């Protein structure tokens, strides 16, 4: 499971970087959200790419007002290579430890309810403002 | 445990468990005593068909993973809208086995 997780997370990281570079270069918004395409309703993650690009350009308040999930995206972009390289050098799977830590945290009902309430609020915001 | 009770349990719940684990479960149940029958019959298993339908229609919101108790993956799917649809499609093929594994994990607590 550890190897599978490491490989999947690495592929996800590369895909996220290519996606951000591609959207930034392209300058045109591409709709990949299945919720928007099928149900014509934006999801809680809609606007995260645009917000992350704004955050990387230093426009913090614009980014947060578009979609606060950009903070999670930026944490993933910045922390994953550090944890990955440290795992490779120390020959221990800290990626798996992080994954298990996050899974256990989300099993706590208070944490889960808090996260879900935040995401639902972002979702409602996205629907109202047609993000 | 009586063979009749074990056969009834397997008939009722066999489809909710991984196929390759059903003979092992049957053996374990036969070696258990009848006092655990009440607790065993009260176990609520998740339905693989329900999970598949949730995955097909609401998979991009992570509802299928929330249904089977994988809250971490559910939140991940919700945040990424089913990994831009890719994860949602992959889960159409993985969710049935995932449900059966979760059901088996639930049952294992009683088999020990």
gemmi code that builds the backbone of each chain (N, CA, C; Angstrom):
import gemmi

chains = {
    "A": [
        ("UNK", (0.838, -1.215, 0.000), (0.000, 0.000, 0.000), (0.864, 1.252, 0.000)),
        ("UNK", (1.986, 1.180, 0.716), (2.882, 2.322, 0.831), (3.438, 2.715, -0.534)),
        ("UNK", (3.902, 1.691, -1.304), (4.470, 1.968, -2.634), (3.425, 2.539, -3.568)),
        ("UNK", (2.223, 1.930, -3.517), (1.129, 2.387, -4.385), (0.805, 3.838, -4.067)),
        ("UNK", (0.756, 4.175, -2.792), (0.433, 5.539, -2.373), (1.502, 6.500, -2.842)),
        ("UNK", (2.774, 6.101, -2.691), (3.880, 6.968, -3.118), (3.806, 7.240, -4.614)),
        ("UNK", (3.543, 6.191, -5.390), (3.496, 6.344, -6.842), (2.308, 7.225, -7.237)),
        ("UNK", (1.142, 6.936, -6.648), (-0.074, 7.712, -6.977), (0.098, 9.171, -6.604)),
        ("UNK", (0.677, 9.426, -5.430), (0.830, 10.816, -4.984), (1.839, 11.545, -5.872)),
        ("UNK", (2.883, 10.826, -6.310), (3.874, 11.452, -7.195), (3.239, 11.799, -8.542)),
        ("UNK", (2.444, 10.867, -9.080), (1.748, 11.117, -10.350), (0.797, 12.307, -10.195)),
        ("UNK", (0.084, 12.348, -9.067), (-0.852, 13.453, -8.808), (-0.095, 14.779, -8.758)),
        ("UNK", (1.056, 14.779, -8.092), (1.846, 16.015, -7.966), (2.300, 16.514, -9.332)),
        ("UNK", (2.813, 15.590, -10.147), (3.273, 15.969, -11.493), (2.092, 16.490, -12.317)),
        ("UNK", (0.946, 15.807, -12.210), (-0.248, 16.226, -12.957), (-0.695, 17.625, -12.522)),
        ("UNK", (-0.654, 17.884, -11.214), (-1.061, 19.206, -10.697), (-0.121, 20.285, -11.243)),
        ("UNK", (1.179, 20.010, -11.236), (2.158, 21.009, -11.736), (1.958, 21.272, -13.224)),
        ("UNK", (1.780, 20.191, -14.001), (1.552, 20.349, -15.444), (0.263, 21.127, -15.684)),
        ("UNK", (-0.756, 20.799, -14.917), (-2.058, 21.474, -15.042), (-1.918, 22.971, -14.755)),
        ("UNK", (-1.237, 23.312, -13.667), (-1.090, 24.728, -13.301), (-0.286, 25.478, -14.357)),
        ("UNK", (0.782, 24.837, -14.848), (1.604, 25.473, -15.881), (0.798, 25.643, -17.163)),
        ("UNK", (0.057, 24.610, -17.515), (-0.733, 24.632, -18.742), (-1.818, 25.691, -18.702)),
        ("UNK", (-2.543, 25.779, -17.587), (-3.621, 26.768, -17.461), (-3.032, 28.169, -17.455)),
        ("UNK", (-1.894, 28.329, -16.781), (-1.259, 29.648, -16.697), (-0.820, 30.125, -18.074)),
        ("UNK", (-0.197, 29.206, -18.854), (0.289, 29.566, -20.187), (-0.879, 29.814, -21.130)),
        ("UNK", (-1.898, 28.976, -20.991), (-3.033, 29.028, -21.903), (-3.879, 30.275, -21.765)),
        ("UNK", (-3.939, 30.811, -20.543), (-4.711, 32.035, -20.279), (-6.190, 31.910, -20.592)),
        ("UNK", (-6.647, 30.719, -20.906), (-8.098, 30.562, -21.136), (-8.653, 29.580, -20.106)),
        ("UNK", (-9.798, 29.916, -19.563), (-10.356, 29.002, -18.557), (-10.865, 27.735, -19.207)),
        ("UNK", (-10.451, 26.601, -18.659), (-10.923, 25.304, -19.179), (-11.790, 24.678, -18.102)),
        ("UNK", (-12.966, 24.227, -18.502), (-13.864, 23.603, -17.529), (-13.610, 22.108, -17.514)),
        ("UNK", (-13.087, 21.602, -16.392), (-12.887, 20.153, -16.268), (-13.762, 19.596, -15.148)),
        ("UNK", (-14.526, 20.470, -14.517), (-15.331, 20.033, -13.382), (-16.519, 19.206, -13.867)),
        ("UNK", (-16.595, 17.918, -13.462), (-17.723, 17.082, -13.900), (-19.063, 17.614, -13.394)),
        ("UNK", (-19.051, 18.212, -12.209), (-20.285, 18.748, -11.640), (-20.830, 19.876, -12.520)),
        ("UNK", (-19.934, 20.725, -13.008), (-20.349, 21.842, -13.858), (-20.779, 21.342, -15.228)),
        ("UNK", (-20.023, 20.352, -15.742), (-20.294, 19.851, -17.088), (-21.611, 19.072, -17.131)),
        ("UNK", (-21.859, 18.266, -16.089), (-23.036, 17.389, -16.115), (-24.249, 18.061, -15.468)),
        ("UNK", (-24.058, 18.615, -14.274), (-25.193, 19.159, -13.526), (-25.291, 20.684, -13.593)),
        ("UNK", (-24.326, 21.329, -14.271), (-24.295, 22.794, -14.378), (-24.272, 23.465, -13.013)),
        ("UNK", (-23.674, 22.779, -12.034), (-23.510, 23.346, -10.688), (-22.020, 23.301, -10.376)),
        ("UNK", (-21.406, 24.426, -9.982), (-19.984, 24.361, -9.614), (-19.800, 23.554, -8.335)),
        ("UNK", (-18.633, 22.921, -8.205), (-18.356, 22.138, -7.009), (-17.543, 22.983, -6.025)),
        ("UNK", (-17.203, 22.381, -4.889), (-16.449, 23.106, -3.868), (-15.018, 23.410, -4.330)),
        ("UNK", (-14.555, 22.674, -5.317), (-13.185, 22.879, -5.791), (-13.077, 23.838, -6.967)),
        ("UNK", (-14.215, 24.267, -7.506), (-14.176, 25.171, -8.661), (-13.501, 26.489, -8.282)),
        ("UNK", (-12.599, 26.930, -9.122), (-11.890, 28.172, -8.842), (-10.581, 27.971, -8.108)),
        ("UNK", (-10.305, 26.708, -7.703), (-9.060, 26.466, -6.949), (-7.838, 26.730, -7.819)),
        ("UNK", (-7.913, 26.337, -9.102), (-6.762, 26.555, -9.994), (-6.496, 28.045, -10.133)),
        ("UNK", (-7.545, 28.807, -10.457), (-7.388, 30.261, -10.625), (-6.895, 30.900, -9.328)),
        ("UNK", (-7.463, 30.454, -8.197), (-7.064, 31.018, -6.899), (-5.607, 30.686, -6.587)),
        ("UNK", (-5.190, 29.449, -6.911), (-3.794, 29.047, -6.648), (-2.839, 29.881, -7.489)),
        ("UNK", (-3.216, 30.117, -8.764), (-2.353, 30.947, -9.628), (-2.272, 32.377, -9.089)),
        ("UNK", (-3.405, 32.906, -8.584), (-3.393, 34.253, -7.986), (-2.501, 34.283, -6.753)),
        ("UNK", (-2.590, 33.207, -5.963), (-1.785, 33.109, -4.737), (-0.298, 33.070, -5.076)),
        ("UNK", (0.036, 32.323, -6.138), (1.447, 32.239, -6.550), (1.958, 33.580, -7.080)),
        ("UNK", (1.034, 34.418, -7.566), (1.432, 35.754, -8.049), (1.429, 36.774, -6.915)),
        ("UNK", (1.039, 36.344, -5.700), (1.075, 37.236, -4.538), (-0.230, 37.944, -4.237)),
        ("UNK", (-1.276, 37.639, -5.000), (-2.561, 38.321, -4.772), (-3.374, 37.508, -3.771)),
        ("UNK", (-2.993, 37.637, -2.514), (-3.520, 36.775, -1.458), (-5.029, 36.938, -1.267)),
        ("UNK", (-5.471, 38.186, -1.107), (-6.896, 38.408, -0.790), (-7.803, 38.035, -1.963)),
        ("UNK", (-7.339, 38.324, -3.189), (-8.126, 37.916, -4.367), (-8.242, 36.402, -4.432)),
        ("UNK", (-7.138, 35.730, -4.095), (-7.114, 34.261, -4.148), (-8.083, 33.675, -3.118)),
        ("UNK", (-8.024, 34.181, -1.903), (-8.879, 33.655, -0.818), (-10.342, 33.926, -1.125)),
        ("UNK", (-10.635, 35.093, -1.686), (-12.038, 35.413, -1.964), (-12.579, 34.566, -3.122)),
        ("UNK", (-11.680, 34.083, -3.997), (-12.115, 33.216, -5.102), (-12.387, 31.802, -4.594)),
        ("UNK", (-11.388, 31.206, -3.923), (-11.590, 29.879, -3.332), (-10.518, 29.618, -2.271)),
        ("UNK", (-10.877, 29.566, -0.997), (-9.876, 29.361, 0.068), (-9.152, 28.014, -0.013)),
        ("UNK", (-9.681, 27.065, -0.802), (-8.993, 25.780, -0.957), (-7.630, 25.930, -1.613)),
        ("UNK", (-7.345, 27.137, -2.157), (-6.035, 27.380, -2.779), (-4.916, 27.247, -1.743)),
        ("UNK", (-5.263, 27.502, -0.485), (-4.244, 27.373, 0.577), (-3.831, 25.913, 0.704)),
        ("UNK", (-4.822, 25.005, 0.665), (-4.513, 23.571, 0.722), (-3.696, 23.149, -0.497)),
        ("UNK", (-4.072, 23.693, -1.652), (-3.359, 23.353, -2.885), (-1.912, 23.821, -2.795)),
        ("UNK", (-1.723, 25.048, -2.287), (-0.362, 25.583, -2.174), (0.457, 24.792, -1.162)),
        ("UNK", (-0.188, 24.379, -0.071), (0.522, 23.553, 0.922), (0.967, 22.243, 0.295)),
        ("UNK", (0.102, 21.647, -0.526), (0.447, 20.401, -1.200), (1.623, 20.628, -2.159)),
        ("UNK", (1.537, 21.723, -2.935), (2.593, 21.996, -3.921), (3.935, 22.230, -3.240)),
        ("UNK", (3.906, 22.941, -2.099), (5.176, 23.296, -1.432), (5.713, 22.161, -0.564)),
        ("UNK", (4.812, 21.479, 0.161), (5.288, 20.503, 1.150), (5.594, 19.128, 0.557)),
        ("UNK", (4.845, 18.746, -0.487), (5.017, 17.387, -1.020), (6.458, 17.103, -1.462)),
        ("UNK", (7.105, 18.013, -2.241), (8.475, 17.676, -2.650), (9.440, 17.609, -1.473)),
        ("UNK", (9.208, 18.436, -0.461), (10.091, 18.419, 0.718), (9.959, 17.085, 1.436)),
        ("UNK", (8.699, 16.662, 1.662), (8.466, 15.385, 2.356), (8.960, 14.228, 1.496)),
        ("UNK", (8.722, 14.336, 0.189), (9.142, 13.274, -0.726), (10.650, 13.086, -0.736)),
        ("UNK", (11.366, 14.196, -0.853), (12.845, 14.119, -0.895), (13.372, 13.607, 0.443)),
        ("UNK", (12.794, 14.096, 1.533), (13.232, 13.644, 2.868), (12.969, 12.153, 3.046)),
        ("UNK", (11.833, 11.704, 2.501), (11.508, 10.260, 2.585), (12.533, 9.443, 1.811)),
        ("UNK", (12.897, 9.934, 0.614), (13.875, 9.207, -0.212), (15.226, 9.141, 0.484)),
        ("UNK", (15.632, 10.271, 1.074), (16.959, 10.327, 1.710), (17.012, 9.478, 2.974)),
        ("UNK", (15.923, 9.488, 3.739), (15.931, 8.729, 4.997), (15.366, 7.324, 4.836)),
        ("UNK", (14.950, 6.976, 3.618), (14.416, 5.659, 3.273), (13.223, 5.270, 4.159)),
        ("UNK", (12.433, 6.286, 4.535), (11.203, 6.015, 5.295), (10.047, 6.700, 4.572)),
        ("UNK", (8.848, 6.097, 4.647), (7.756, 6.665, 3.875), (6.971, 7.679, 4.714)),
        ("UNK", (7.446, 8.928, 4.697), (6.732, 9.967, 5.425), (5.447, 10.375, 4.716)),
        ("UNK", (5.380, 10.094, 3.401), (4.150, 10.367, 2.638), (3.025, 9.504, 3.228)),
        ("UNK", (3.328, 8.221, 3.456), (2.329, 7.324, 4.040), (1.954, 7.788, 5.449)),
        ("UNK", (2.939, 8.227, 6.212), (2.654, 8.716, 7.576), (1.727, 9.925, 7.525)),
        ("UNK", (1.995, 10.836, 6.584), (1.128, 12.033, 6.439), (-0.281, 11.614, 6.047)),
        ("UNK", (-0.369, 10.682, 5.091), (-1.682, 10.205, 4.637), (-2.452, 9.576, 5.796)),
        ("UNK", (-1.762, 8.732, 6.578), (-2.424, 8.072, 7.717), (-2.848, 9.090, 8.770)),
        ("UNK", (-1.989, 10.112, 8.972), (-2.313, 11.160, 9.944), (-3.579, 11.902, 9.517)),
        ("UNK", (-3.634, 12.276, 8.232), (-4.812, 13.004, 7.728), (-6.065, 12.122, 7.785)),
        ("UNK", (-5.924, 10.839, 7.429), (-7.076, 9.921, 7.479), (-7.602, 9.793, 8.897)),
        ("UNK", (-6.670, 9.642, 9.856), (-7.096, 9.499, 11.263), (-7.748, 10.782, 11.759)),
        ("UNK", (-7.195, 11.938, 11.328), (-7.762, 13.233, 11.752), (-9.196, 13.365, 11.249)),
        ("UNK", (-9.421, 12.923, 10.002), (-10.762, 13.052, 9.418), (-11.735, 12.029, 9.990)),
        ("UNK", (-11.231, 10.995, 10.655), (-12.125, 10.039, 11.311), (-12.709, 10.618, 12.594)),
        ("UNK", (-12.065, 11.671, 13.119), (-12.594, 12.371, 14.288), (-13.815, 13.166, 13.826)),
        ("UNK", (-14.962, 12.923, 14.449), (-16.195, 13.532, 13.923), (-16.174, 15.060, 13.984)),
        ("UNK", (-15.510, 15.624, 14.999), (-15.495, 17.094, 15.097), (-14.688, 17.705, 13.956)),
        ("UNK", (-13.549, 17.080, 13.654), (-12.713, 17.560, 12.551), (-13.476, 17.409, 11.239)),
        ("UNK", (-14.109, 16.251, 11.054), (-14.842, 15.984, 9.814), (-15.980, 16.983, 9.630)),
        ("UNK", (-16.741, 17.213, 10.691), (-17.867, 18.153, 10.605), (-17.352, 19.551, 10.270)),
        ("UNK", (-16.254, 19.962, 10.912), (-15.679, 21.289, 10.653), (-15.262, 21.417, 9.187)),
        ("UNK", (-14.549, 20.403, 8.703), (-14.084, 20.431, 7.303), (-15.283, 20.456, 6.351)),
        ("UNK", (-16.289, 19.620, 6.622), (-17.460, 19.562, 5.735), (-18.228, 20.875, 5.745)),
        ("UNK", (-18.346, 21.495, 6.915), (-19.049, 22.788, 6.987), (-18.300, 23.832, 6.165)),
        ("UNK", (-16.978, 23.854, 6.305), (-16.168, 24.811, 5.514), (-16.363, 24.566, 4.023)),
        ("UNK", (-16.300, 23.303, 3.614), (-16.418, 22.984, 2.181), (-17.815, 23.308, 1.657)),
        ("UNK", (-18.833, 23.049, 2.466), (-20.192, 23.353, 2.038), (-20.370, 24.862, 1.902)),
        ("UNK", (-19.753, 25.629, 2.804), (-19.826, 27.105, 2.701), (-19.139, 27.582, 1.426)),
        ("UNK", (-17.978, 26.994, 1.120), (-17.272, 27.350, -0.117), (-18.119, 26.962, -1.320)),
        ("UNK", (-18.758, 25.794, -1.245), (-19.616, 25.307, -2.319), (-20.778, 26.274, -2.562)),
        ("UNK", (-21.432, 26.692, -1.485), (-22.554, 27.638, -1.598), (-22.065, 28.958, -2.199)),
        ("UNK", (-20.879, 29.394, -1.745), (-20.286, 30.621, -2.290), (-20.075, 30.483, -3.799)),
        ("UNK", (-19.557, 29.327, -4.223), (-19.290, 29.079, -5.646), (-20.578, 29.084, -6.460)),
        ("UNK", (-21.648, 28.533, -5.880), (-22.924, 28.482, -6.597), (-23.497, 29.892, -6.737)),
        ("UNK", (-23.437, 30.671, -5.633), (-24.024, 32.023, -5.653), (-23.269, 32.923, -6.624)),
        ("UNK", (-21.928, 32.828, -6.603), (-21.123, 33.734, -7.422), (-20.719, 33.133, -8.767)),
        ("UNK", (-21.327, 31.984, -9.106), (-21.092, 31.326, -10.405), (-19.603, 31.191, -10.706)),
        ("UNK", (-18.857, 30.675, -9.750), (-17.397, 30.536, -9.916), (-17.121, 29.466, -10.976)),
    ],
    "B": [
        ("UNK", (-21.218, -22.817, 15.831), (-22.538, -22.277, 15.429), (-23.232, -23.271, 14.498)),
        ("UNK", (-24.534, -23.309, 14.583), (-25.309, -24.262, 13.754), (-25.113, -23.975, 12.267)),
        ("UNK", (-25.052, -25.071, 11.509), (-24.821, -24.933, 10.065), (-25.941, -24.135, 9.401)),
        ("UNK", (-27.171, -24.332, 9.884), (-28.322, -23.643, 9.290), (-28.177, -22.123, 9.433)),
        ("UNK", (-27.751, -21.702, 10.624), (-27.583, -20.265, 10.880), (-26.457, -19.710, 10.012)),
        ("UNK", (-25.381, -20.464, 9.921), (-24.244, -20.020, 9.119), (-24.660, -19.895, 7.648)),
        ("UNK", (-25.381, -20.903, 7.155), (-25.824, -20.860, 5.748), (-26.759, -19.678, 5.505)),
        ("UNK", (-27.604, -19.384, 6.489), (-28.523, -18.255, 6.359), (-27.734, -16.943, 6.326)),
        ("UNK", (-26.730, -16.851, 7.167), (-25.887, -15.649, 7.205), (-25.173, -15.461, 5.873)),
        ("UNK", (-24.614, -16.557, 5.365), (-23.866, -16.473, 4.098), (-24.802, -16.118, 2.950)),
        ("UNK", (-26.005, -16.709, 2.962), (-26.985, -16.411, 1.898), (-27.390, -14.941, 1.918)),
        ("UNK", (-27.586, -14.412, 3.141), (-28.040, -13.027, 3.281), (-26.917, -12.037, 2.980)),
        ("UNK", (-25.717, -12.352, 3.453), (-24.644, -11.365, 3.407), (-23.468, -11.710, 2.499)),
        ("UNK", (-23.518, -12.880, 1.884), (-22.386, -13.300, 1.057), (-22.042, -12.338, -0.060)),
        ("UNK", (-23.082, -11.723, -0.651), (-22.849, -10.801, -1.769), (-22.189, -9.499, -1.306)),
        ("UNK", (-22.263, -9.243, 0.007), (-21.667, -8.009, 0.533), (-20.218, -8.196, 0.958)),
        ("UNK", (-19.705, -9.427, 0.824), (-18.338, -9.724, 1.250), (-17.492, -10.114, 0.050)),
        ("UNK", (-16.158, -9.957, 0.155), (-15.300, -10.384, -0.968), (-15.478, -11.873, -1.231)),
        ("UNK", (-15.608, -12.229, -2.519), (-15.932, -13.621, -2.869), (-14.894, -14.608, -2.343)),
        ("UNK", (-13.605, -14.210, -2.437), (-12.566, -15.165, -2.053), (-12.514, -15.361, -0.535)),
        ("UNK", (-13.155, -14.485, 0.229), (-13.098, -14.597, 1.698), (-14.317, -15.335, 2.261)),
        ("UNK", (-15.321, -15.582, 1.420), (-16.565, -16.206, 1.906), (-16.318, -17.603, 2.500)),
        ("UNK", (-15.514, -18.478, 1.860), (-15.282, -19.808, 2.464), (-14.602, -19.697, 3.834)),
        ("UNK", (-13.663, -18.764, 3.957), (-12.975, -18.566, 5.237), (-13.962, -18.096, 6.302)),
        ("UNK", (-14.836, -17.150, 5.917), (-15.850, -16.626, 6.854), (-16.764, -17.764, 7.307)),
        ("UNK", (-17.147, -18.610, 6.364), (-18.039, -19.747, 6.666), (-17.386, -20.678, 7.689)),
        ("UNK", (-16.098, -20.968, 7.465), (-15.366, -21.853, 8.397), (-15.307, -21.241, 9.786)),
        ("UNK", (-14.996, -19.953, 9.821), (-14.874, -19.264, 11.115), (-16.212, -19.245, 11.857)),
        ("UNK", (-17.283, -19.010, 11.105), (-18.613, -18.961, 11.733), (-18.999, -20.323, 12.294)),
        ("UNK", (-18.648, -21.380, 11.554), (-18.987, -22.731, 12.019), (-18.258, -23.069, 13.309)),
        ("UNK", (-17.046, -22.497, 13.465), (-16.268, -22.810, 14.670), (-16.648, -21.927, 15.847)),
        ("UNK", (-17.479, -20.893, 15.607), (-17.874, -19.986, 16.704), (-19.049, -20.562, 17.466)),
        ("UNK", (-19.266, -20.037, 18.690), (-20.427, -20.532, 19.444), (-21.657, -19.649, 19.152)),
        ("UNK", (-22.817, -20.170, 19.481), (-24.082, -19.517, 19.138), (-24.328, -18.195, 19.853)),
        ("UNK", (-23.581, -17.939, 20.912), (-23.835, -16.709, 21.686), (-23.574, -15.452, 20.857)),
        ("UNK", (-22.741, -15.568, 19.813), (-22.406, -14.382, 19.009), (-23.396, -14.156, 17.868)),
        ("UNK", (-24.380, -15.040, 17.734), (-25.310, -14.959, 16.613), (-26.068, -13.634, 16.602)),
        ("UNK", (-26.522, -13.201, 17.814), (-27.278, -11.949, 17.934), (-26.478, -10.770, 17.398)),
        ("UNK", (-25.232, -10.664, 17.850), (-24.370, -9.547, 17.418), (-24.106, -9.627, 15.918)),
        ("UNK", (-23.896, -10.846, 15.419), (-23.601, -11.019, 13.990), (-24.790, -10.620, 13.121)),
        ("UNK", (-25.986, -11.014, 13.525), (-27.150, -10.685, 12.683), (-27.484, -9.200, 12.724)),
        ("UNK", (-26.946, -8.507, 13.755), (-27.235, -7.064, 13.862), (-26.273, -6.207, 13.054)),
        ("UNK", (-25.233, -6.829, 12.478), (-24.253, -6.036, 11.716), (-24.931, -5.466, 10.472)),
        ("UNK", (-24.701, -4.154, 10.279), (-25.266, -3.499, 9.092), (-24.171, -3.398, 8.042)),
        ("UNK", (-24.320, -4.173, 6.965), (-23.334, -4.103, 5.886), (-23.766, -3.073, 4.855)),
        ("UNK", (-22.782, -2.479, 4.211), (-23.081, -1.528, 3.138), (-23.332, -2.311, 1.845)),
        ("UNK", (-24.295, -1.817, 1.077), (-24.692, -2.508, -0.156), (-23.807, -2.081, -1.330)),
        ("UNK", (-23.132, -3.020, -2.000), (-22.281, -2.649, -3.140), (-23.051, -1.984, -4.284)),
        ("UNK", (-24.303, -2.383, -4.494), (-25.083, -1.778, -5.586), (-25.388, -0.315, -5.277)),
        ("UNK", (-25.752, -0.051, -4.035), (-26.007, 1.338, -3.613), (-24.744, 2.170, -3.790)),
        ("UNK", (-23.616, 1.593, -3.375), (-22.336, 2.311, -3.504), (-22.032, 2.605, -4.971)),
        ("UNK", (-22.314, 1.646, -5.843), (-22.040, 1.842, -7.270), (-22.927, 2.946, -7.848)),
        ("UNK", (-24.186, 2.956, -7.467), (-25.097, 4.001, -7.949), (-24.668, 5.379, -7.443)),
        ("UNK", (-24.279, 5.427, -6.165), (-23.775, 6.695, -5.612), (-22.517, 7.133, -6.339)),
        ("UNK", (-21.681, 6.155, -6.686), (-20.429, 6.469, -7.375), (-20.701, 7.032, -8.765)),
        ("UNK", (-21.674, 6.436, -9.457), (-21.962, 6.871, -10.831), (-22.584, 8.267, -10.850)),
        ("UNK", (-23.547, 8.508, -9.960), (-24.280, 9.775, -10.018), (-23.683, 10.877, -9.137)),
        ("UNK", (-23.113, 10.509, -8.016), (-22.604, 11.517, -7.091), (-21.137, 11.292, -6.735)),
        ("UNK", (-20.468, 10.515, -7.554), (-19.063, 10.193, -7.264), (-18.153, 11.397, -7.257)),
        ("UNK", (-18.492, 12.408, -8.066), (-17.625, 13.587, -8.125), (-17.680, 14.385, -6.830)),
        ("UNK", (-18.665, 14.108, -5.969), (-18.744, 14.808, -4.682), (-18.222, 13.930, -3.541)),
        ("UNK", (-17.756, 12.728, -3.877), (-17.186, 11.853, -2.851), (-18.208, 11.131, -2.002)),
        ("UNK", (-19.466, 11.190, -2.398), (-20.546, 10.595, -1.595), (-20.350, 9.078, -1.452)),
        ("UNK", (-19.844, 8.435, -2.529), (-19.640, 6.989, -2.469), (-18.625, 6.612, -1.398)),
        ("UNK", (-17.546, 7.370, -1.309), (-16.517, 7.083, -0.303), (-17.005, 7.408, 1.107)),
        ("UNK", (-17.792, 8.462, 1.229), (-18.382, 8.772, 2.544), (-19.313, 7.640, 2.963)),
        ("UNK", (-20.052, 7.092, 1.991), (-21.019, 6.025, 2.279), (-20.329, 4.808, 2.881)),
        ("UNK", (-19.140, 4.452, 2.348), (-18.465, 3.249, 2.855), (-17.547, 3.548, 4.036)),
        ("UNK", (-17.476, 4.818, 4.419), (-16.705, 5.154, 5.621), (-15.301, 5.643, 5.358)),
        ("UNK", (-14.919, 5.772, 4.091), (-13.593, 6.308, 3.762), (-13.681, 7.830, 3.739)),
        ("UNK", (-13.668, 8.435, 4.932), (-13.910, 9.878, 5.010), (-12.776, 10.666, 4.377)),
        ("UNK", (-11.528, 10.197, 4.558), (-10.381, 10.904, 3.967), (-10.501, 11.001, 2.465)),
        ("UNK", (-10.794, 9.864, 1.833), (-10.931, 9.843, 0.376), (-12.158, 10.625, -0.054)),
        ("UNK", (-13.204, 10.599, 0.763), (-14.416, 11.350, 0.444), (-14.132, 12.844, 0.400)),
        ("UNK", (-13.397, 13.320, 1.400), (-13.052, 14.750, 1.430), (-12.150, 15.086, 0.243)),
        ("UNK", (-11.208, 14.203, -0.045), (-10.311, 14.423, -1.195), (-11.088, 14.528, -2.497)),
        ("UNK", (-12.071, 13.647, -2.676), (-12.892, 13.688, -3.891), (-13.744, 14.951, -3.928)),
        ("UNK", (-14.255, 15.350, -2.768), (-15.090, 16.553, -2.713), (-14.275, 17.790, -3.093)),
        ("UNK", (-13.042, 17.855, -2.550), (-12.191, 19.018, -2.807), (-11.754, 19.097, -4.265)),
        ("UNK", (-11.531, 17.942, -4.881), (-10.997, 17.933, -6.242), (-12.057, 17.604, -7.292)),
        ("UNK", (-13.321, 17.532, -6.856), (-14.434, 17.154, -7.729), (-14.136, 15.843, -8.448)),
        ("UNK", (-13.864, 14.841, -7.615), (-13.569, 13.529, -8.178), (-12.300, 13.533, -8.997)),
        ("UNK", (-11.306, 14.298, -8.524), (-10.039, 14.378, -9.255), (-10.280, 14.806, -10.680)),
        ("UNK", (-11.078, 15.906, -10.837), (-11.488, 16.389, -12.159), (-12.163, 15.283, -12.978)),
        ("UNK", (-12.865, 14.434, -12.289), (-13.618, 13.382, -12.970), (-12.854, 12.084, -13.146)),
        ("UNK", (-11.534, 12.157, -13.124), (-10.722, 10.955, -13.395), (-10.867, 9.961, -12.241)),
        ("UNK", (-10.687, 10.450, -11.021), (-10.821, 9.600, -9.839), (-12.253, 9.054, -9.744)),
        ("UNK", (-13.210, 9.914, -10.089), (-14.615, 9.484, -10.025), (-14.851, 8.297, -10.968)),
        ("UNK", (-14.287, 8.368, -12.176), (-14.451, 7.279, -13.148), (-13.739, 6.021, -12.666)),
        ("UNK", (-12.518, 6.191, -12.133), (-11.767, 5.030, -11.625), (-12.557, 4.351, -10.512)),
        ("UNK", (-13.195, 5.150, -9.664), (-13.943, 4.581, -8.546), (-15.179, 3.807, -9.001)),
        ("UNK", (-15.698, 4.094, -10.191), (-16.819, 3.284, -10.692), (-16.428, 1.803, -10.721)),
        ("UNK", (-15.151, 1.556, -11.024), (-14.677, 0.176, -11.142), (-14.130, -0.371, -9.826)),
        ("UNK", (-13.738, 0.530, -8.917), (-13.120, 0.070, -7.664), (-14.090, 0.006, -6.495)),
        ("UNK", (-15.198, 0.750, -6.598), (-16.037, 0.951, -5.408), (-16.668, -0.340, -4.899)),
        ("UNK", (-17.082, -1.235, -5.804), (-17.740, -2.474, -5.339), (-16.784, -3.296, -4.483)),
        ("UNK", (-15.548, -3.451, -4.953), (-14.570, -4.212, -4.170), (-14.240, -3.495, -2.863)),
        ("UNK", (-14.200, -2.171, -2.916), (-13.879, -1.391, -1.704), (-14.971, -1.584, -0.652)),
        ("UNK", (-16.241, -1.595, -1.092), (-17.359, -1.803, -0.166), (-17.249, -3.168, 0.488)),
        ("UNK", (-16.962, -4.177, -0.341), (-16.879, -5.547, 0.189), (-15.731, -5.677, 1.184)),
        ("UNK", (-14.617, -5.018, 0.906), (-13.489, -5.056, 1.838), (-13.849, -4.390, 3.159)),
        ("UNK", (-14.546, -3.252, 3.084), (-14.944, -2.562, 4.317), (-15.924, -3.422, 5.116)),
        ("UNK", (-16.843, -4.085, 4.411), (-17.788, -4.977, 5.102), (-17.040, -6.113, 5.785)),
        ("UNK", (-16.029, -6.652, 5.093), (-15.250, -7.754, 5.662), (-14.480, -7.284, 6.899)),
        ("UNK", (-13.953, -6.065, 6.834), (-13.224, -5.520, 8.007), (-14.164, -5.394, 9.200)),
        ("UNK", (-15.411, -4.980, 8.914), (-16.411, -4.848, 9.989), (-16.708, -6.216, 10.608)),
        ("UNK", (-16.807, -7.232, 9.749), (-17.127, -8.581, 10.213), (-15.969, -9.185, 10.994)),
        ("UNK", (-14.745, -8.845, 10.575), (-13.556, -9.432, 11.216), (-13.514, -9.167, 12.710)),
        ("UNK", (-14.046, -8.005, 13.119), (-14.054, -7.666, 14.547), (-14.833, -8.702, 15.357)),
        ("UNK", (-15.802, -9.344, 14.711), (-16.622, -10.344, 15.410), (-16.063, -11.746, 15.247)),
        ("UNK", (-15.258, -11.956, 14.205), (-14.746, -13.300, 13.959), (-13.568, -13.654, 14.864)),
        ("UNK", (-12.889, -12.623, 15.347), (-11.688, -12.875, 16.178), (-12.074, -13.480, 17.521)),
    ],
}
model = gemmi.Model(1)
for chain_id, residues in chains.items():
    chain = gemmi.Chain(chain_id)
    for i, (resn, *xyz) in enumerate(residues, 1):
        res = gemmi.Residue()
        res.name, res.seqid = resn, gemmi.SeqId(i, " ")
        for name, pos in zip(("N", "CA", "C"), xyz):
            atom = gemmi.Atom()
            atom.name, atom.element = name, gemmi.Element(name[0])
            atom.pos, atom.b_iso = gemmi.Position(*pos), 0.0
            res.add_atom(atom)
        chain.add_residue(res)
    model.add_chain(chain)
structure = gemmi.Structure()
structure.add_model(model)
structure.setup_entities()
